[in-house]
Amino acid sequence: MNDKPALRYELEEFHRDVTEDELIADLVRVSHDLGKKNITFRDYNATGRFSSSTLATRFGSWHGALERAGLQKSIDRNISNEALFRNIVDVWTKLGRQPKFKDLSPEISAYSSSTYAYRFGGWRSGLRKFVDWANDENVAMEPSEQSDLKSRRTPRNVNWRLRAQVLMRDSAKCRLCGATPADGAKLQVDHVQPWSKGGETTTDNLQILCEVCNIGKSDLVG
């Protein structure tokens, strides 16, 4: 006799039929409950009835929803450009393609597209700054990487600038099987020749692999 409980599958709640007035009313409620006028999408996701991405889609952006509700636009001016660029690398890796303005939902991005637009004068301007950063040969080595560097020319760890370069060069897909995040693949940056066997951390010795191919390669090399 099988005593395992039966699995139950349910559809996620769908909010297309929710009116704009209902969305705004709930946003105002969260603002009132928290006692603050500058609500971030993380604030809203914690106690809101809907998703912040639902409001952002309905009103054009998260800031559009805040403006409609009569609330203050929330921009974190203390975020460094480096943090914003690293976030683009992370989102690009998850999507397997260049992110668009509408892609930066709270589910996959630490910052909203409006944050980039505010900082750089537009989303496209932010992307151009990101590319300039990725191509900058003078970006300093991250302190955490220095511990790996003894007699070697480069550290083992791949810094964010190199991740960005390899991701764009390899079109965000596995070099071995061609899998992308759209196929459900999790992308990783891999040393073609292992660092432990003399390979350096340079663009010509780095490649994008999916997690499955990377594990398979490690088994062969090991």
Residue frames relative to the residue before (quaternion, step in Angstrom):
aa qw qx qy qz dx dy dz
M 1.0000 0.0000 0.0000 0.0000 0.00 0.00 0.00
N 0.3222 -0.7564 0.5418 0.1745 3.55 -0.86 0.93
D 0.1670 -0.8270 0.5333 0.0618 3.56 -0.46 1.25
K 0.4269 0.7071 -0.4714 0.3090 3.58 1.27 0.06
P 0.4825 -0.6668 0.4710 0.3173 3.61 -0.93 0.82
A 0.5291 -0.6362 0.4586 0.3240 3.55 -1.04 0.77
L 0.4347 -0.6866 0.5183 0.2662 3.57 -1.00 0.84
R 0.1483 -0.7765 0.6072 0.0795 3.55 -1.03 0.79
Y 0.1446 -0.7852 0.5998 0.0534 3.52 -0.82 1.05
E 0.0247 -0.8000 0.5991 -0.0197 3.54 -0.89 0.96
L 0.5030 -0.6318 0.4968 0.3178 3.54 -1.15 0.63
E 0.5060 -0.6205 0.4950 0.3374 3.52 -1.12 0.65
E 0.5867 -0.5876 0.4207 0.3653 3.54 -1.13 0.67
F 0.2114 -0.7898 0.5713 0.0721 3.55 -0.88 1.00
H 0.1776 -0.8461 0.5004 0.0465 3.58 -0.71 1.07
R 0.2929 0.7854 -0.5108 0.1907 3.61 1.14 0.39
D 0.7171 0.4610 -0.2580 0.4547 3.60 1.01 -0.75
V 0.4773 0.6513 -0.4548 0.3757 3.59 1.24 -0.02
T 0.4237 -0.7182 0.4898 0.2543 3.58 -0.85 0.93
E 0.6294 -0.5290 0.4071 0.3977 3.54 -1.26 0.40
D 0.6219 0.5490 -0.3458 0.4386 3.58 1.03 -0.76
E 0.6444 0.5149 -0.3219 0.4648 3.59 1.02 -0.77
L 0.6468 0.5205 -0.3218 0.4552 3.56 0.97 -0.83
I 0.6804 0.4846 -0.2866 0.4692 3.56 0.88 -0.95
A 0.6303 0.5418 -0.3362 0.4429 3.58 0.98 -0.83
D 0.6742 0.4826 -0.3058 0.4680 3.57 0.98 -0.79
L 0.6126 0.5386 -0.3438 0.4654 3.58 1.08 -0.69
V 0.6498 0.5006 -0.3054 0.4837 3.57 0.99 -0.85
R 0.6219 0.5483 -0.3408 0.4434 3.59 1.00 -0.78
V 0.6565 0.5022 -0.3114 0.4688 3.58 0.93 -0.93
S 0.6265 0.5372 -0.3279 0.4598 3.57 1.01 -0.82
H 0.6668 0.4968 -0.2897 0.4740 3.56 0.96 -0.91
D 0.6655 0.5125 -0.3089 0.4461 3.60 0.90 -0.90
L 0.7201 0.4286 -0.2398 0.4902 3.57 1.02 -0.83
G 0.3615 -0.7619 0.4672 0.2656 3.56 1.26 -0.35
K 0.6448 0.4783 -0.3341 0.4938 3.56 1.06 0.75
K 0.4076 -0.7365 0.5003 0.2031 3.53 -1.13 0.75
N 0.7050 0.4033 -0.2605 0.5220 3.59 1.21 -0.38
I 0.0307 -0.8357 0.5463 -0.0468 3.56 0.18 1.36
T 0.2620 -0.7374 0.5990 0.1698 3.58 -0.90 0.91
F 0.6222 -0.5372 0.3832 0.4213 3.60 -1.17 0.31
R 0.5931 0.5486 -0.3752 0.4544 3.60 1.16 -0.44
D 0.5963 0.5519 -0.3502 0.4660 3.59 1.07 -0.75
Y 0.7034 0.4781 -0.2766 0.4474 3.53 0.82 -1.02
N 0.6587 0.5274 -0.3202 0.4306 3.59 0.90 -0.87
A 0.6103 0.5845 -0.3492 0.4050 3.58 1.15 -0.61
T 0.8403 0.1102 -0.0215 0.5304 3.61 0.95 -0.83
G 0.5051 0.6724 -0.4218 0.3388 3.61 1.22 -0.06
R 0.5562 -0.6146 0.4483 0.3346 3.57 -1.19 0.51
F 0.7671 0.2972 -0.1420 0.5505 3.56 1.13 -0.69
S 0.5732 -0.5564 0.4519 0.3971 3.58 -1.27 -0.20
S 0.5445 -0.6118 0.4515 0.3540 3.58 -1.06 0.70
S 0.6092 0.5495 -0.3582 0.4457 3.59 1.12 -0.58
T 0.5863 0.5587 -0.3688 0.4561 3.60 1.15 -0.55
L 0.6731 0.4794 -0.2905 0.4825 3.57 0.94 -0.90
A 0.6497 0.5252 -0.3233 0.4444 3.58 0.96 -0.86
T 0.6539 0.5036 -0.3053 0.4749 3.58 1.04 -0.81
R 0.6892 0.5027 -0.2881 0.4350 3.57 0.88 -0.95
F 0.7984 0.2861 -0.1344 0.5125 3.59 0.99 -0.84
G 0.6625 -0.5540 0.2946 0.4093 3.57 1.22 0.44
S 0.7604 -0.1542 0.1152 0.6203 3.57 1.17 -0.59
W 0.6489 -0.4907 0.3902 0.4311 3.56 -1.26 0.21
H 0.6586 0.5006 -0.3132 0.4664 3.57 0.97 -0.78
G 0.5914 0.5606 -0.3630 0.4520 3.56 1.14 -0.56
A 0.6430 0.5086 -0.3126 0.4798 3.56 1.06 -0.77
L 0.6442 0.5191 -0.3203 0.4615 3.58 0.97 -0.85
E 0.6543 0.5129 -0.3096 0.4614 3.56 0.96 -0.87
R 0.6465 0.5189 -0.3170 0.4608 3.57 0.96 -0.85
A 0.7105 0.4465 -0.2522 0.4819 3.59 1.06 -0.76
G 0.4849 -0.6809 0.4295 0.3417 3.58 1.27 -0.07
L 0.5010 0.6478 -0.4244 0.3863 3.58 1.19 0.53
Q 0.5990 -0.5755 0.4201 0.3654 3.54 -1.26 0.36
K 0.4640 -0.6515 0.5202 0.2994 3.54 -1.07 0.74
S 0.2580 -0.7962 0.5365 0.1083 3.54 -0.81 1.05
I 0.0918 0.7734 -0.6171 0.1117 3.56 -0.42 1.25
D 0.2691 -0.7531 0.5788 0.1594 3.57 -0.79 1.02
R 0.2034 -0.8238 0.5210 0.0921 3.55 -0.21 1.27
N 0.6092 0.5759 -0.3501 0.4179 3.58 1.26 -0.15
I 0.4809 0.6482 -0.4521 0.3797 3.60 1.26 -0.03
S 0.3753 -0.7300 0.5239 0.2278 3.59 -0.84 0.95
N 0.6085 -0.5372 0.4292 0.3961 3.56 -1.21 0.46
E 0.6046 0.5728 -0.3504 0.4284 3.57 1.05 -0.78
A 0.6628 0.5015 -0.3002 0.4680 3.59 0.95 -0.90
L 0.6467 0.5154 -0.3165 0.4648 3.58 1.01 -0.79
F 0.6743 0.4865 -0.2989 0.4684 3.59 0.96 -0.82
R 0.6202 0.5264 -0.3448 0.4683 3.60 1.02 -0.73
N 0.6288 0.5404 -0.3310 0.4507 3.56 1.04 -0.76
I 0.6229 0.5262 -0.3404 0.4683 3.60 1.03 -0.74
V 0.6225 0.5284 -0.3421 0.4651 3.60 0.99 -0.81
D 0.6664 0.5139 -0.2966 0.4516 3.57 0.94 -0.94
V 0.6764 0.4796 -0.2905 0.4776 3.58 0.91 -0.93
W 0.6243 0.5419 -0.3289 0.4564 3.59 0.98 -0.86
T 0.6554 0.5131 -0.3031 0.4641 3.57 0.99 -0.88
K 0.6743 0.4972 -0.2954 0.4592 3.57 0.94 -0.85
L 0.7200 0.4405 -0.2479 0.4754 3.58 0.99 -0.83
G 0.3217 -0.7491 0.5100 0.2743 3.55 1.06 -0.74
R 0.7447 0.2473 -0.1898 0.5901 3.57 1.21 0.48
Q 0.6722 -0.4707 0.3739 0.4322 3.53 -1.32 0.16
P 0.4279 -0.7177 0.4786 0.2699 3.62 -0.71 0.97
K 0.2635 -0.7244 0.6131 0.1732 3.53 -1.24 0.59
F 0.7262 -0.4416 0.2971 0.4352 3.56 -1.27 0.36
K 0.7246 0.4608 -0.2452 0.4500 3.56 0.87 -0.98
D 0.5769 0.6318 -0.3672 0.3649 3.61 1.24 -0.32
L 0.6516 0.5694 -0.3248 0.3815 3.58 1.08 -0.63
S 0.0975 0.8014 -0.5731 0.1411 3.53 0.56 1.24
P 0.6465 -0.5396 0.3665 0.3957 3.61 -1.16 0.46
E 0.5880 0.6052 -0.3696 0.3892 3.58 1.16 -0.52
I 0.8182 0.2147 -0.1071 0.5224 3.62 1.02 -0.66
S 0.7522 0.3553 -0.1982 0.5183 3.59 1.21 -0.24
A 0.4450 -0.6916 0.5045 0.2631 3.56 -1.03 0.82
Y 0.7820 0.2203 -0.1144 0.5717 3.59 1.18 -0.50
S 0.4988 -0.6582 0.4772 0.3004 3.55 -1.15 0.60
S 0.6144 -0.5431 0.4191 0.3898 3.55 -1.24 0.41
S 0.5893 0.5795 -0.3607 0.4322 3.57 1.15 -0.58
T 0.5877 0.5690 -0.3653 0.4444 3.58 1.13 -0.62
Y 0.6636 0.4880 -0.2939 0.4848 3.59 1.00 -0.83
A 0.6435 0.5289 -0.3199 0.4515 3.55 0.96 -0.88
Y 0.6631 0.5003 -0.2993 0.4694 3.57 0.98 -0.85
R 0.7007 0.4912 -0.2776 0.4367 3.58 0.86 -0.98
F 0.8262 0.2637 -0.0985 0.4880 3.57 0.85 -1.01
G 0.5643 -0.6301 0.3795 0.3749 3.57 1.25 0.13
G 0.7928 -0.1142 0.0543 0.5962 3.58 1.22 0.43
W 0.6029 -0.5841 0.4041 0.3633 3.55 -1.16 0.61
R 0.6649 0.4988 -0.3070 0.4635 3.62 0.91 -0.90
S 0.6222 0.5283 -0.3392 0.4676 3.56 1.06 -0.72
G 0.6305 0.5345 -0.3227 0.4613 3.55 1.08 -0.75
L 0.6454 0.5102 -0.3156 0.4729 3.58 1.02 -0.79
R 0.6395 0.5177 -0.3312 0.4619 3.59 1.00 -0.79
K 0.6391 0.5115 -0.3207 0.4766 3.59 1.03 -0.80
F 0.6185 0.5471 -0.3321 0.4559 3.56 1.08 -0.76
V 0.6630 0.4952 -0.3032 0.4725 3.60 0.92 -0.90
D 0.6213 0.5288 -0.3411 0.4670 3.59 1.01 -0.78
W 0.6526 0.5134 -0.3023 0.4682 3.56 0.99 -0.89
A 0.6632 0.5173 -0.3043 0.4471 3.59 0.90 -0.93
N 0.7319 0.4231 -0.2278 0.4831 3.58 1.07 -0.75
D 0.5069 0.6694 -0.4106 0.3555 3.59 1.28 -0.08
E 0.2979 -0.7855 0.5201 0.1538 3.57 -0.44 1.19
N 0.6611 0.5284 -0.3025 0.4385 3.59 1.24 -0.27
V 0.3722 0.7180 -0.5059 0.2999 3.59 1.25 0.22
A 0.4574 -0.7213 0.4529 0.2557 3.56 -0.74 1.08
M 0.5335 -0.6004 0.4897 0.3392 3.55 -1.20 0.61
E 0.4804 -0.6730 0.4761 0.2993 3.57 -0.94 0.84
P 0.5850 -0.6278 0.3789 0.3464 3.63 -0.89 0.90
S 0.6441 0.5492 -0.3307 0.4173 3.60 0.98 -0.81
E 0.6422 0.5404 -0.3225 0.4377 3.56 1.22 -0.46
Q 0.5568 0.6550 -0.3871 0.3334 3.57 1.16 -0.56
S 0.6060 0.5972 -0.3572 0.3853 3.59 1.08 -0.68
D 0.6619 0.5049 -0.3044 0.4629 3.59 1.16 -0.53
L 0.6568 0.5517 -0.2942 0.4216 3.54 1.21 -0.52
K 0.0095 0.7927 -0.6077 0.0484 3.59 -0.43 1.22
S 0.8089 -0.0620 0.0784 0.5794 3.56 -0.05 -1.26
R 0.5165 0.6674 -0.3988 0.3588 3.58 1.31 0.01
R 0.5582 -0.6135 0.4496 0.3315 3.55 -1.23 0.49
T 0.8012 0.1275 -0.0495 0.5825 3.58 1.07 -0.72
P 0.5333 -0.6181 0.4626 0.3458 3.62 -1.18 0.46
R 0.6161 -0.5442 0.4132 0.3919 3.58 -1.26 0.29
N 0.6887 0.5019 -0.2924 0.4338 3.58 0.84 -0.97
V 0.3574 -0.7174 0.5620 0.2045 3.55 -1.10 0.79
N 0.3130 -0.7682 0.5201 0.2036 3.58 -0.52 1.11
W 0.7025 -0.5102 0.3084 0.3886 3.55 -1.29 0.40
R 0.6123 0.5480 -0.3605 0.4413 3.60 1.05 -0.65
L 0.6708 0.4802 -0.2978 0.4803 3.59 0.95 -0.86
R 0.5944 0.5568 -0.3614 0.4539 3.59 1.06 -0.72
A 0.6621 0.5106 -0.3043 0.4563 3.54 0.93 -0.94
Q 0.6589 0.5195 -0.3116 0.4459 3.60 0.90 -0.92
V 0.6959 0.4673 -0.2785 0.4689 3.59 0.84 -0.99
L 0.6196 0.5549 -0.3365 0.4414 3.57 1.03 -0.79
M 0.6988 0.4526 -0.2677 0.4850 3.58 0.89 -0.93
R 0.6443 0.5328 -0.3277 0.4400 3.60 0.96 -0.82
D 0.7583 0.3746 -0.1944 0.4968 3.59 0.94 -0.91
S 0.4587 -0.7234 0.4202 0.2995 3.59 1.29 0.34
A 0.5496 -0.6641 0.3753 0.3406 3.56 1.13 0.77
K 0.6173 0.4882 -0.3975 0.4718 3.57 0.82 1.01
C 0.6339 -0.5571 0.3850 0.3737 3.56 -1.20 0.58
R 0.4345 -0.7180 0.4858 0.2444 3.57 -0.83 1.01
L 0.6897 0.4840 -0.2840 0.4576 3.61 1.15 -0.48
C 0.8331 0.1747 -0.0732 0.5197 3.59 0.74 -1.00
G 0.4837 -0.7018 0.4127 0.3213 3.59 1.26 -0.16
A 0.4151 0.7278 -0.4618 0.2911 3.60 1.26 0.09
T 0.1535 -0.7689 0.6167 0.0697 3.56 -1.18 0.70
P 0.6795 -0.4607 0.3536 0.4484 3.60 -1.23 0.13
A 0.5803 0.5751 -0.3795 0.4341 3.60 1.14 -0.51
D 0.6709 0.4615 -0.2807 0.5081 3.58 1.24 -0.47
G 0.5892 -0.5743 0.3628 0.4375 3.56 1.31 -0.05
A 0.4682 0.6966 -0.4313 0.3309 3.59 1.28 0.11
K 0.2693 -0.7109 0.6241 0.1807 3.53 -1.21 0.64
L 0.2620 -0.8161 0.5009 0.1203 3.56 -0.46 1.22
Q 0.0646 -0.7829 0.6187 0.0078 3.53 -1.13 0.77
V 0.3971 -0.6756 0.5590 0.2708 3.56 -1.24 0.46
D 0.0850 -0.8270 0.5551 -0.0276 3.56 -0.70 1.17
H 0.4264 -0.6456 0.5644 0.2877 3.55 -1.22 0.59
V 0.4457 -0.6783 0.5124 0.2806 3.61 -0.79 0.99
Q 0.7302 0.1485 -0.0976 0.6597 3.56 0.94 -0.96
P 0.4930 -0.6969 0.4230 0.3039 3.61 -0.55 1.12
W 0.5518 -0.6172 0.4502 0.3343 3.55 -1.04 0.81
S 0.6429 0.5431 -0.3171 0.4373 3.58 1.06 -0.78
K 0.7261 0.3859 -0.2252 0.5226 3.58 1.25 -0.40
G 0.7404 -0.4398 0.2134 0.4613 3.56 1.19 0.58
G 0.5051 0.6524 -0.4317 0.3646 3.59 1.21 -0.11
E 0.3339 -0.7517 0.5373 0.1865 3.56 -1.03 0.79
T 0.4816 -0.6467 0.5109 0.2982 3.53 -1.29 0.41
T 0.3283 0.7100 -0.5340 0.3209 3.52 0.30 1.38
T 0.6712 -0.5289 0.3252 0.4050 3.57 -1.15 0.53
D 0.6812 0.4907 -0.3109 0.4457 3.61 1.00 -0.72
N 0.7196 0.3736 -0.2523 0.5282 3.60 1.27 -0.18
L 0.6211 0.5012 -0.3471 0.4926 3.56 1.25 0.40
Q 0.0059 0.7903 -0.6123 0.0219 3.55 -1.15 0.63
I 0.4510 -0.6424 0.5410 0.3020 3.53 -1.31 0.38
L 0.0237 0.7697 -0.6371 0.0324 3.56 -0.89 1.01
C 0.4570 -0.6155 0.5428 0.3430 3.55 -1.20 0.43
E 0.6790 -0.5074 0.3331 0.4130 3.57 -1.19 0.45
V 0.6486 0.5318 -0.3260 0.4362 3.60 0.96 -0.84
C 0.6946 0.4585 -0.2817 0.4774 3.60 0.84 -0.94
N 0.6290 0.5401 -0.3377 0.4455 3.58 1.04 -0.72
I 0.6476 0.4950 -0.3163 0.4852 3.58 1.00 -0.80
G 0.6512 0.5215 -0.3115 0.4550 3.58 0.97 -0.87
K 0.6483 0.5084 -0.3155 0.4709 3.56 1.01 -0.79
S 0.6407 0.5338 -0.3197 0.4497 3.56 1.00 -0.85
D 0.6336 0.5308 -0.3278 0.4576 3.57 1.04 -0.77
L 0.6684 0.5001 -0.2981 0.4628 3.57 1.01 -0.83
V 0.6790 0.4900 -0.2888 0.4642 3.55 0.96 -0.93
G 0.6660 0.5187 -0.3050 0.4408 3.53 1.00 -0.89
